[in-house]
């Protein structure tokens, strides 16, 4: 009996040892996508509101806590409580997680509207959608527009807004326990309450900015649908700005969908 207890104790200690908090940083001033994106002109989109500065993922017992921080305080100009929202209005973050780092494993194309994909050896198993939209609406959108990705989508059950940070809590049973070997990528776009028919609540990018449209892209489908993301090694160094620009510039956007090519975004591996 003592031997059995000792073995169980070792297994538990070994499992706990594999768990790790993940902390990643992003430089300020790179909230311009491939380098030329501009904010919408509406007053709701204040400078810095999409400027990602950090992502932290922590194991909390049966929960996983995800904190996403920006260079400016989180605001709620559209009064999300009136539409069953989650406490803020403008930002939407999609957190992609590669749990096994195996070639051919996981999914490579991001959710509709992001116009991005991952390399074959950096496919994701889970994507946590941190959106002000209520979960029942997000579930409907995913079911209608991204049915083949539905099993990978994880929706937080609780949100808190703390100054510049949105804290999302998910079940570890749904996401897994954070490990140092995980790959992570955070795509920062804007919540769009009236998305196009093939887009999951993501605001579009056009050639010219408008009251509720990003500028600096093209008027056809193909622009990366996000304005900031992580770049390896995600330490917050200014050299990561050019790394982001380089990765996101490698796309094609034109009138013929067959000629378009998606940007390939990199996962960030802490280990």
C-alpha positions as a printed NumPy array, in Angstrom:
array([[  0.   ,   0.   ,   0.   ],
       [  2.823,   2.385,   0.896],
       [  4.538,   1.573,  -2.406],
       [  1.352,   2.301,  -4.334],
       [  0.893,   5.617,  -2.529],
       [  4.504,   6.548,  -3.247],
       [  4.049,   5.818,  -6.944],
       [  0.838,   7.854,  -7.093],
       [  2.587,  10.683,  -5.263],
       [  5.423,  10.659,  -7.795],
       [  2.97 ,  10.703, -10.689],
       [  1.127,  13.669,  -9.209],
       [  4.355,  15.525,  -8.585],
       [  5.491,  14.759, -12.117],
       [  2.232,  16.082, -13.586],
       [  2.461,  19.234, -11.499],
       [  6.054,  19.739, -12.595],
       [  4.949,  19.774, -16.233],
       [  2.553,  22.673, -15.647],
       [  3.968,  26.119, -16.363],
       [  2.86 ,  29.714, -16.405],
       [  3.448,  31.317, -19.789],
       [  4.338,  35.01 , -19.973],
       [  4.881,  36.713, -23.335],
       [  5.499,  40.365, -24.202],
       [  4.948,  42.518, -27.27 ],
       [  6.512,  45.911, -28.05 ],
       [  4.39 ,  49.043, -28.088],
       [  3.761,  50.95 , -31.283],
       [  3.24 ,  47.961, -33.588],
       [ -0.565,  48.15 , -33.752],
       [ -0.447,  48.62 , -37.539],
       [ -0.607,  45.032, -38.834],
       [  1.815,  44.612, -41.761],
       [  3.112,  48.117, -41.101],
       [  0.586,  50.317, -42.866],
       [ -2.731,  49.582, -41.19 ],
       [ -4.593,  52.561, -39.766],
       [ -7.28 ,  52.781, -37.106],
       [-10.926,  53.438, -37.949],
       [-11.806,  57.114, -37.705],
       [-14.638,  56.667, -35.201],
       [-14.116,  58.171, -31.757],
       [-14.472,  54.735, -30.155],
       [-11.139,  53.574, -31.58 ],
       [ -8.698,  55.513, -29.439],
       [ -4.982,  55.313, -30.169],
       [ -3.398,  52.338, -28.426],
       [ -6.606,  50.416, -27.803],
       [ -5.382,  47.59 , -30.088],
       [ -1.714,  47.802, -29.051],
       [ -0.982,  44.444, -27.436],
       [  1.762,  44.515, -24.794],
       [  1.491,  41.169, -23.044],
       [ -0.14 ,  37.769, -22.704],
       [  0.008,  35.67 , -19.549],
       [ -1.454,  32.182, -19.163],
       [ -1.681,  30.675, -15.672],
       [ -2.893,  27.356, -14.279],
       [ -5.435,  27.965, -11.508],
       [ -6.484,  24.539, -10.258],
       [ -9.258,  23.37 , -12.562],
       [ -9.137,  26.699, -14.397],
       [ -6.754,  28.46 , -16.738],
       [ -6.523,  32.246, -16.445],
       [ -5.548,  34.222, -19.549],
       [ -4.587,  37.89 , -19.14 ],
       [ -4.242,  40.033, -22.269],
       [ -2.805,  43.518, -21.74 ],
       [ -2.83 ,  46.583, -24.   ],
       [ -1.047,  49.923, -23.877],
       [ -4.297,  51.744, -23.066],
       [ -7.122,  51.22 , -20.587],
       [ -9.946,  48.974, -21.796],
       [-13.142,  50.938, -22.482],
       [-16.79 ,  50.116, -23.114],
       [-18.105,  52.855, -25.437],
       [-20.956,  50.697, -26.782],
       [-22.186,  49.793, -23.284],
       [-21.887,  46.041, -23.611],
       [-24.215,  45.346, -20.682],
       [-27.106,  46.464, -22.891],
       [-26.433,  43.616, -25.354],
       [-25.407,  40.929, -22.83 ],
       [-21.752,  41.649, -23.544],
       [-18.737,  40.904, -21.409],
       [-17.673,  44.3  , -20.074],
       [-15.853,  45.961, -22.952],
       [-16.689,  46.841, -26.555],
       [-13.902,  47.267, -29.084],
       [-11.164,  44.613, -28.89 ],
       [-11.367,  40.96 , -29.896],
       [ -8.467,  38.574, -29.286],
       [ -8.085,  35.09 , -30.701],
       [ -5.514,  33.086, -28.733],
       [ -4.252,  30.11 , -30.734],
       [ -2.509,  27.284, -28.853],
       [ -0.318,  24.522, -30.279],
       [ -0.242,  21.928, -27.515],
       [  1.985,  19.283, -29.146],
       [  4.249,  21.007, -31.731],
       [  4.004,  18.115, -34.17 ],
       [  4.055,  18.436, -37.943],
       [  0.7  ,  17.608, -39.46 ],
       [ -1.076,  17.839, -36.115],
       [ -3.787,  20.407, -35.426],
       [ -5.396,  23.042, -37.608],
       [ -3.529,  25.546, -39.746],
       [ -6.158,  28.033, -40.944],
       [ -7.318,  30.715, -38.514],
       [-10.983,  31.518, -37.904],
       [-12.884,  33.179, -40.779],
       [-12.08 ,  36.869, -41.044],
       [ -8.496,  36.634, -39.799],
       [ -7.17 ,  35.734, -43.273],
       [ -4.161,  33.982, -41.784],
       [ -2.733,  30.517, -41.361],
       [ -0.003,  28.667, -39.494],
       [  2.847,  26.486, -40.785],
       [  2.27 ,  22.735, -41.028],
       [  4.446,  22.068, -37.989],
       [  2.739,  24.806, -35.955],
       [ -0.904,  23.809, -36.217],
       [ -3.161,  24.679, -33.306],
       [ -5.323,  22.362, -31.248],
       [ -7.292,  25.098, -29.464],
       [ -8.271,  28.715, -30.013],
       [ -9.631,  30.794, -27.14 ],
       [-11.891,  33.575, -28.413],
       [-11.789,  36.583, -26.07 ],
       [-14.664,  38.682, -27.346],
       [-17.155,  41.117, -25.837],
       [-19.893,  39.21 , -27.638],
       [-21.963,  36.917, -25.378],
       [-21.04 ,  33.261, -25.626],
       [-24.355,  32.142, -27.096],
       [-23.885,  34.508, -30.035],
       [-20.292,  33.413, -30.525],
       [-21.38 ,  29.779, -30.499],
       [-23.944,  30.533, -33.213],
       [-21.375,  32.365, -35.346],
       [-18.84 ,  29.564, -35.106],
       [-21.449,  26.887, -35.848],
       [-22.672,  28.769, -38.932],
       [-19.373,  30.039, -40.324],
       [-16.62 ,  27.76 , -39.003],
       [-18.27 ,  24.402, -38.347],
       [-15.122,  22.422, -39.183],
       [-13.179,  24.387, -36.555],
       [-15.906,  24.238, -33.904],
       [-14.281,  21.516, -31.784],
       [-11.142,  23.642, -31.373],
       [-12.934,  26.778, -30.156],
       [-12.833,  27.459, -26.419],
       [-15.058,  30.179, -24.965],
       [-14.224,  31.605, -21.531],
       [-16.875,  31.282, -18.877],
       [-15.811,  34.421, -17.003],
       [-14.254,  37.797, -17.845],
       [-12.826,  40.671, -15.826],
       [-11.604,  44.034, -17.067],
       [ -8.757,  45.433, -14.959],
       [ -7.413,  48.709, -16.312],
       [ -5.405,  47.809, -19.405],
       [ -6.024,  44.084, -19.04 ],
       [ -8.79 ,  41.661, -19.988],
       [ -8.716,  38.518, -17.852],
       [-10.493,  35.473, -19.264],
       [-11.069,  32.266, -17.302],
       [-11.522,  28.945, -19.097],
       [-11.857,  25.359, -17.911],
       [ -8.578,  23.44 , -17.966],
       [-10.632,  20.453, -19.118],
       [-11.405,  22.387, -22.316],
       [ -8.014,  23.98 , -22.973],
       [ -5.501,  21.791, -21.19 ],
       [ -2.963,  22.666, -18.495],
       [ -0.405,  25.289, -19.654],
       [  2.983,  23.791, -20.437],
       [  6.315,  25.391, -21.318],
       [  6.287,  23.51 , -24.617],
       [  3.065,  25.142, -25.809],
       [  3.064,  27.41 , -28.832],
       [  0.944,  30.548, -28.503],
       [ -0.207,  33.284, -30.848],
       [ -2.579,  36.162, -30.059],
       [ -4.298,  37.899, -32.971],
       [ -5.762,  41.258, -31.977],
       [ -8.62 ,  42.565, -34.082],
       [-11.797,  44.491, -33.478],
       [-15.195,  43.26 , -32.403],
       [-17.71 ,  43.732, -35.23 ],
       [-21.329,  43.479, -34.167],
       [-22.577,  43.166, -37.757],
       [-20.004,  40.946, -39.491],
       [-19.989,  39.859, -43.129],
       [-21.582,  36.512, -43.941],
       [-18.273,  34.637, -43.902],
       [-16.625,  36.419, -40.969],
       [-16.759,  35.592, -37.243],
       [-17.344,  38.977, -35.571],
       [-14.17 ,  40.497, -37.094],
       [-13.904,  44.051, -38.414],
       [-12.708,  44.319, -42.002],
       [ -9.671,  46.069, -43.438],
       [-10.122,  48.311, -46.491],
       [ -7.779,  50.431, -48.568],
       [ -9.008,  53.599, -46.852],
       [-10.02 ,  53.782, -43.211],
       [-13.625,  54.676, -42.352],
       [-15.662,  55.274, -39.196],
       [-15.747,  51.519, -38.536],
       [-13.154,  50.118, -40.945],
       [ -9.404,  49.689, -40.667],
       [ -7.4  ,  51.215, -43.498],
       [ -4.112,  50.367, -45.146],
       [ -5.147,  47.166, -46.909],
       [ -7.064,  46.477, -50.093],
       [-10.775,  46.497, -50.83 ],
       [-10.831,  42.819, -51.795],
       [-10.781,  39.838, -49.459],
       [ -7.371,  38.725, -48.255],
       [ -5.923,  41.315, -45.881],
       [ -4.973,  39.922, -42.471],
       [ -7.988,  40.805, -40.321],
       [ -6.027,  41.839, -37.242],
       [ -3.888,  44.814, -36.333],
       [ -1.42 ,  43.374, -33.796],
       [  0.028,  39.98 , -32.87 ],
       [  2.981,  38.368, -31.136],
       [  6.335,  37.905, -32.872],
       [  8.974,  35.422, -31.678],
       [ 10.575,  35.34 , -29.198],
       [  7.878,  37.607, -27.667],
       [ 10.186,  39.356, -25.226],
       [  8.923,  42.826, -26.138],
       [ 12.062,  43.904, -27.97 ],
       [ 11.626,  46.563, -30.649],
       [ 13.134,  44.226, -33.256],
       [  9.912,  42.221, -33.01 ],
       [  8.065,  45.077, -34.714],
       [  9.812,  44.423, -38.013],
       [  9.395,  40.673, -37.524],
       [  5.634,  41.196, -37.29 ],
       [  5.588,  43.418, -40.36 ],
       [  7.603,  40.921, -42.388],
       [  5.336,  37.995, -41.519],
       [  2.101,  39.855, -42.209],
       [  3.258,  41.452, -45.478],
       [  3.557,  38.037, -47.111],
       [ -0.016,  37.864, -48.403],
       [ -1.804,  38.571, -51.666],
       [ -5.138,  40.311, -51.974],
       [ -6.987,  40.857, -55.232],
       [-10.248,  40.51 , -57.16 ],
       [ -9.666,  36.851, -58.025],
       [ -9.948,  34.677, -54.875],
       [ -7.817,  31.967, -56.477],
       [ -4.899,  34.394, -56.696],
       [ -5.015,  35.37 , -53.034],
       [ -2.528,  34.018, -50.481],
       [ -2.888,  34.111, -46.726],
       [ -0.274,  35.522, -44.381],
       [  1.527,  32.83 , -42.361],
       [  1.762,  33.862, -38.72 ],
       [  4.302,  32.22 , -36.393],
       [  3.588,  30.475, -33.139],
       [  5.695,  31.593, -30.18 ],
       [  7.305,  28.755, -28.224],
       [  8.607,  29.574, -24.775],
       [ 10.725,  26.41 , -24.823]])
